[in-house]
Amino acid sequence: MCGIVGLHLRDPALHPRLGELLTGMLCEMQDRGADSAGVAVHGDPRWSPAGHVTVSFVPRADSTDLTSGTTAAEAVAALTAALGSPVEVVDAGPTLVAHVPEAVGTDALVAAVRTTYPEGLVAGFGADLAVLKGVGHPRDLAAAYGLPAAQGWQGVGHTRMATESAVTPGGCHPYAVGPDQCLVHNGSFANHASVRRELRAAGVEFDSENDTEVGARFVADRLAAGYDVATALKELTTTFDGFYTLLVADRDSFAVVRDAIACKPAVVAEHDRWVAVASEYRALVGLPGIAQARIFEPEPERIYAWTR
């Protein structure tokens, strides 16, 4: 049992409220999993400023602290030296968010982070995406991230009750393994070990033993091959066995799918100003205009997708 939330804002007037609304949704799901929590935010101008590329990272992948243990100033000095070019770093509690001008390139910044912090975790990367992950109670983590002040057009969150791997930042969601992509999961993939072996044989590397990461790597592999999100998820439903609700987002789209018997709960609310997904309706009640939204439960194995 885990909690999933997601919010896709259609109305730009709501962009300054993304973090506030997402925080309320995330904290309503804390009863579904309180050992760790994470969020992915598209479009926050502080974490991912325009004209820059961003890498979110945890300096120690096994950390259980509400702080990163490394100051932003220390990270700036270390990463600037490794990259040979100025780097800016924003402190977001357990996670640090580094960014550089687009001309420097995402690959170069990812390499600098991995060289500088060999025991760390790259939590996410891209032009518009910040991914914040940590161990602890969702309410405490939201405050440590500074989530209520976040802005943007889209956010995804997850509260975890661990079943498949260790309670560390590397084991918590979202999994963001492709550029500007993220995935959260409630459930369990029964055949994740065999799919992991196939992906490893194809050269895919993994950061954890979590079954969700296998799903995220599978989707990222398909997106890199030119699939759109809906097609990638459709192939996932024919490849993976188990019980699941998945929410996948990239910079332009937002999609949800459930397993063939819809074992894991999910509720969608669609409004002229936004689209929201959550494991339970109570996470949606604070959204503006919820009384006017169309509310429904996703059908088994049907892909629901929305785009900017």
N, C-alpha and C positions, 0 to 999 in steps of 0.2 A: 504494500500500500504506500503510494507516494502521492503528492499533489502537483498538478500541472496548472499553470495559468498562462494566458497569452492575451495581448491586447494590440490590435492593429488599428491605428487612428486614421480615419478617412478625412477628418476635418482638421486642417492645419491650426485652427484656433485652439485645439486641445493639446498640441504638441508640448507647450510648457507644463502641462499637467501629467505627462506620461508617468514620471516617477512616482508622483503622489498616488495616482490611480493604481499603478502596478504594485506599489507597496501594500495598499489595502487588500488587493487580491491575494498576494503572496502570503500575508499574515493570516488571512482567513483559512489557508490550507495548512497551517502549522500543525494541526492535530493529525494530519495524514502522514507526517514525517518531520521530526524535529532534530535529527542528528546532523543535518547539513542543509544548505540551501544555496541556490545560485540564480543569477539572472543574466540575460543577454539584452542589451539595449542598442537599437539602431538609431543613430542620428543625434546623440548628445553632443553639443558643441564643445564641451569641456573635455570629455573623454576621447572624442573622435572629431576634431575640428576639420572644417572643410579644407580641402587641398592637402591633407595629410593622410598617412597610413598609420594604423594603430595595431599594437600587439599588447594583449592583456596577459599578465603572467603572475604566478605565485612563486616567489624565490625558492621555497622548499615545498615540494609536492606532498610531503607527509606532515605538513604543519597543521596544528589544531588550534592555533592562536587566532584571535580576532584582529590582530595586526600582522603585517607581512614580516616584521622583524628587520626590515630594511627601510631606511628613510628614502623619500623621494630624491633628496639631494645626493645620497650615496648612490642610488641607482642611476641618476643623471651622470655622475662622474664616471662610474664604471662602464656604462653603456656607450657614452661618448668616446671613451678611450678605446673600447672594443670596435666601434663602428668607424671611428675616424671622422665623425661628423656629429654636429650637435643633436642631442636627443632631449625631448621634454618628457617628464614623467609626472603623472597624477596619482596621488595616494588614494586608494579606495579600500581601506581596511586591509583584509587579508590579501587583496589583489593590488598589483601596481599596473598602471596603464601607460605604456610608452607610445609616443608618436613622433614621426619625422615627416618632412615634406615628401609628397608623392614621388618626386624625382629620385629620392634615395632608394625607395622600393621596399615592399613588404618582406621579400625574401632576405634582404640584407639585415633588416631589423630583427626578424625571427632568428637568424643565425647569430647575431650579436647577443640576443637574450640567452640562447641556448649555450653559447660559449661562456658567457659571464656567469650564468646560474645553471651549472650542469646537473644539480639536484632539483631544479625547479620544474615548473609545469607551464607550458604555453597554453593558456586557457582559451584563446581566441585571437583572430587577426582579420584585418581587412581595412576598407576605406571608411566604413560607417559603423562598425561593430565594436562594442565593449562588452566583455564577458567577465563577470565577477563571481568567484566561487570561494566557498569556505566552509569550515566545520563549526557547528554551533546552532543555536536556536534561530529560526528564521527571522524573528523580530530583532534580535541582537545583530544579526548579519545585515539586515536591511539598513539599520542605523549606521553600522560600521562602513558599509558601502557608500553611504550618503545617497541612497536610492530615492528618498522622497523629493530631492531637488533635481533629479534627472529630467532631461527633456528628450524629445525625439518623436519619431512616427510609429515606433513599434517596440514592443518588449515581450520577452518570454521569461517565465520563472518556474522554479521547481523546488519543492520541499521533499526531502528524501528520508525514507525508512530503509536502511541498507539491508539487502538480501543477497546480493551477488558478489560483492567485493568490499574492501576495507573502507572505513569511514575516514577518508582523507580528501583533500581538494581534488586529487586525481580521480577519485571515485564518485564525485558528485557531479550533478548536471548544472547547466546545459553542457552538452558536448558540441564543441565548435571546432571542427577539424578541417573545414574548407573555408575559403575566403568569404567573409560576411555571411557564413552559414551557421545555424545552430539547431540542435535537436534536444527535446526533452521527452521522457518516457515514463509511463506508469505501467508496470507489469514485468514480465520476464520472457526472454527469448530462450526456448528450450534447446535450439540447435546452434547457439552462438559459437560454440567451440569449433564446429565443423566449418561454419562460415568464416570464422577468424583464420583458420588454417588456409582456406582458399585465398583470402585476401593477402595473407602474409606471403603465400607462394607467388602472388602477383606483385610483391614488393611493397605492400602497405605496412607501415609501422604503427605500433600501438603504444599508448601511454599508460594503460591500466588493464586489469583483468575484468573490468565491468562489461556486462553483456550489452549495455546501452551503447558503449563506444563502438561495438561491432556494427550496430545499426547505423550509427552516425557515419562510420567509415564507408559502409556500403552505399549510403545515400550520396556522400561526397564523391565517391568513385564514379557513380552514375552521373552526377551533375558535371563532373570534369569531362565525362565522355560526351556531353552535349544534351543530356536529358533535361527536361524541365522538372520542377519539383513534383508535380502530380504524377508524371510518368515514372520517376524514380521511386516514389512511394508505392505505386501500383506493382512494380517489380519486387519491391520489398515484401509485399503481402504474399507473393507466390514463392518467395525464397525462405522466409523466416517462419518457424513454428513457435507457438506460444500464445500468451495472452498479453495484449498491449493496447494502450492508447498512445499515439505519437503526435507530437506537434513539431513541425519543421518550419523554419523561417530562413529566408535570405533577405537581401536588401530590398527586393521588389515583391516578395510573395510570402504567404502565410498559409499553412496547410495542416489539416488534421486527418488522421485515419485511425480506425479501430480494427481489432482482429475479427475473424470470421464469425465469432459468436458474441462479439461486443461484451466481453467479460469485464473489462475495466470501464469505470464510469467516465462520462464526458458530457458536457452541456455547452452548446453554442448559443450566443446571443448576437444578433445582427441588427444594427441600427444604422440610420443614414450617416451618422458621424463616426461610427466605429464598428469593429467586429471583435468579439471576445470569446475565448475558450477557457473552460476551467473544469476540474474534476467534479466540482459540486457547484450548484447554483448559488450558494451563500457567498462564493467569491465574487459574484457578479453584481450583487445588490447595491453596491455603492457607486456603480457607474452612472454617469449623467444620462437621464432619459431611459433608464432600464425598463420602466413601465411601458414604454412605447416600442421596445425591441421585439423582434421575432425570436422566440426562444425554442430550441429544438435539441433533440438528442441525435447525434450522428449515427447513421445506419452502418451495419457491419461492412467492412472492406470498401466502403465508398469513400473516395477522396474528395474532401472539401477544401477548396483553395480560393484565396483572394489575392489580388495584386494591387499595387499602387497605381 
